[in-house]
Amino acid sequence: GREAAEQLAREIAALPQVCMRSDRLSALEGMSLAHDEAMANEFARGMAVLADPGVVEGVSRFRGGAGRGGAPA
């Protein structure tokens, strides 16, 4: 119900916003693209996000366990 939806919203909001915005934009753009073009667009947007040193640091923290299962990011 609503409680589960609010918990999911909190978990999504805690994710790196630059990644979330890129994923959202890719999804919106992908609706008007053929499958192969949408996949290429998703890849290009993901690579652009990963070019940011702050994102790489965040990915490293996540791989180390931060942000998983409610653990502080």
Buried (B, 14 or more C-beta within 10 A) or exposed (E): EEEEEEEEEEEEEEBBEBBBEBBEEBEEBBEEBEEEEBEEBBEEBBEEBEEEEEBEEBBEBBEEEEBEEEEEE
